[in-house]
């Protein structure tokens, strides 16, 4: 092997993989090394190897809730999107791997069997793993409410955790730390007494009417208690504000769009502007829902 070539222990390892096409913002430079395991065992082996390496490390699912630096990621990225298994366990229980697109779970399992809860998950982009990690949801409910168990991989090893209401909350949970890997979740659904297809169609239509369509991460900020981030940002007169190729959506102020080949800095400046304006006008510190990754590090903005 030539001296300038590096040997990796996995055939699913690739160098210099562009990350922008893997995110809904369509922003982000290349990963020095990307690992795309195909099975849960491969994912565990890849994660353990990644955690033993020097440099930054990142777990990436559907890329629906991340903003990655244009300079790329000078470390290892573990991509979960090839973990696509759904196994029926009986008694309305399903083992769903983290790379399954959330809408596929809704359509192929919940709608096919007319299970309750479609209004909680309809129209949410991204993968099941990401939805579990951030407890994604709507005003009607959230992902973790339907979980019996979750299997995770952390630096301490592989673990199966019983999911109870005490270990999750609004847009978050305590069973998988930042930097951990959600491998799969066991969902338990219940039959509905109404036609859930109509519920699904209703919420998809509402999202199309009230939320902008295009390249974005969805909601940039979490809603503060008893209020809405979009309302606060709009009250500061920021709807339609542009920075380079990014714009605070004229339709919904909690969406920052990649409108014209925006850069990482374009979006970041609008995030910071929104935070500072809302703090000054309302005394509220907005908390980001989007995960911001700069220089290989997750950034928590002040």
N, C-alpha and C positions, 0 to 999 in steps of 0.2 A: 504494500500500500504506500503511495507517495507520502512524503513527510507532511505535506500541507493538508492532507485529508484527515478528518476526524472520524473515528469509528464509534457508532452509537449502538446500544444494545437492542434496539427495536427496529423492525423493518418499517414501522409506521412513523418514523422520525424524518422530518424534513427541515432543511436549513433555509433561512431567508424567505419565510412565508409571509406574503402581504396580509395584513390584518384588516385593512379598510373594507375589503369585500365581505369580511366575516362579521361586520358590525352594521347595525341599522343606521348609524350616522354616516357610514361610508367614509370614515375618517380614521387614520392610523397608519403608521409606517410598518415595516416588516418585523416579524419576530425572528430573532437570531436562530431559534430552534423551536419547532412545533411538533408536538406529539399528539397523534389522533388515534387513540386505542379503539378497538372494535368490540371488545368484550369487557365485562366488569373485572375479570382477573387481569386482563391487560391494563386496564385503567389503574388498578391498585399497584401493579408493578411499575407502571410509568410514573405514578405519583410518588412512590417511594424513591425511585431513582431521581426524579426531579428535585425532591426535597433534600437530597444528598449533594446536589450540585451547588457550586458557588454562583452568585449573581441573582438577579430578580426572578421571581416565579409567578405565574398567573394561571388560574383556571378560567377558561372561556367557554361559554355555552353558545346560545344563539346570538349573542352580541347585541341584545335589544336594550341593554341598560348600562352601556359603557361608552366612555369617551376616551380614546387612546391617542397619545402624543403622536404628532406627525413624524417624529424622529424614530418611532418604532419602539420595540421592546427588546432590550439588550440582554435577554435571558431566555428562559424556557416557558413556553405556553402549552398547557395541556388543554386540548380541544375535545369537548364531549359529544359533538354532534353525530358521531357514528354509533353511539350507544342508543339503539333505537328499539329495543325489545319491549313488548307488552305481553304479559302472560296472565291469563285468567286463572285465578286460584280457587274459584267457587265462592258461593255465598256473597256475591256482589263485591268481591275483593280482586284487585288487579295489581300485579307487580310491574311497575313502569320505570324503565331506565331513564337516566337523566337527560339523554340527548333527544328524547321524543319531543317533537314540537307540541306545545301545549294545546293548540287548536286541533291537532290530530287526536289527542286524548278526548277532547270534548266531542268531536264529530264521530269517531269510530267506536267509542265506548259509551259515553254519556248519552248522546243522541240516539245511537243505535238501540239502546236498551231503555230509553226514556227515563234516565236517572235524574233525580233532583240535583239542583246546584248549578245548572248550566248558566244561570244569570251571574254567578260569582266569577266564572272563568271565561265567558264568551268574549272573543275579540282581543284577548291579551296576547301580545306577541312574545316570542321567545320559546325556550325549552322548559320542560318539566323541572329539570335540575335548578335552573335559574329561578323559576317560579317558587319552588320549595325554599331555596336559599333566602329569597327576599320576602317570602310569604305574599306573593303577588295576589291581587284581587281587585274587587270593586266594592261599591257601597253595599252590595248584596252578600258579601262573604269573601273568604280568602282560601288559598290553596291548602294550607296546613289543616284547615278544619276537616278536610276529607282524608287525612292521612291516619293510618293505624301505626305504621312504622316507617322509619327512614334508615337507610344504610349509608354511612358516610366513611370517608377515609381522611384521616388527619395525621399529623406527625406522630401521634400516639398509636396509630394503627387503624384497622378496619373495625367498625362497630355498628351494631344494629340498635336503634333507639326507639322505644315506645313513645309515640307522640301524644302528648296531653296538652290541654290549653295553657298550662303553666309555662311551657317552654316556647311559646311563640306569641307574637303580638302584631301590632300594626306595622306592616312592611319590615318585619324582622323576626328572628328566632334566636335561640341560644344553643341549639344542638349541633350546629356546624359553624365553627369560627371562620373569620375572614382568612382566606388562604386554604381552607379545607375543601374537600371534594364531595359533593352529593352524588352518590352512585345510583341510587334508585329509591323509589318510595312505594309503599304498599297502600293503595287507596281502597277505602270502603265506601261504596255509594249506596243510595237507597232509591227504590222505585218512586217515581213521582205520580201524583194523582191528576196532573194537568199535562197538556201537550207541550213538551219542552222544546220542540222544534220552533214553535211560535215564539217562545221566550228568546231563543238563540237569534232568530231573525230580527226580533225587536231590538235587542241590544246591539247587534251589528249595525243596524240602520241608525240607531242613536249615535254610535261612535262615528259613523261616517258623516253625520250631520253636524256633530258638535266638536269633533276633534279633527285637526288637520291631517291630511294624508301626504306622506312624503318621507324624506330621509330625516329621521329624528329618533330620540331614545324613548319617546313617550313622555310621561310627566317628568320634568327635570327635578322638581322638589316634592317632598312629602307635604301633605296637608297638615298645617298646625292644628292643635286641638280646637275644635268648634269653629273652624274657618277653612278657607280654601286658598292655596298658594296662588292659583290663577287670579282670584279676585284681588288679592293684595298687590300683585304685580301690576294688574290692569289699573288699579286705583292710583298707581304712581305714574300713569301715563306712558307706560313702556310698550304697550301693544304696537307692533309694527316697527320697533326700533331695530336698526340694522347695524351689524359690524362686519365689514367685508362680505363674505358669502353667507353669513349666518343672519337669521332674523328671528325676533320674538314674534311668534305667530299672531297675525291680526285676528285669527279665529279664537285662539285660546292662549292666554298669556303664560301658561305653565308648559308650553311647548316651544322649544328653540329648534328651528329648522335649519338643516343644511340646504340652503336654497340655491346657491350659486358656487359650488365647489369650495365650500367653507373649509377653513383650516381649524386645527385644534384650538389655536389662540383666539380665533373669531368666536367660537362657541363659548370658550372659557370666559372671555371678557363680558359676554352677555349674562352668563351665570353670575359673575361677580357684581355686575351692575344691578341685577335684580336683587341680589342679597343686600347690597348696601342701601339701595333705594327703599326697600321694605323695612329695613332696620331703622333708617332715619325717619321715615314717615310714620311707621306703626309700632316701632320698638319690638318687632318680631324677628327672631333669627331663623330664617328659612334653612332647613336641612336638606341636603341634596339626596335625591333618590338615585340619580345617575352616579355611577362609579367612575371617578376621574383618575386616569392613570398617566402619570408624567414621569419621565426618566426611570421607568420601570417600577415606580412606587405609587401606591394608591394615595391620593391626595385628599385630605379633609380640609376644606376651605374654612377659614375663620369667619 
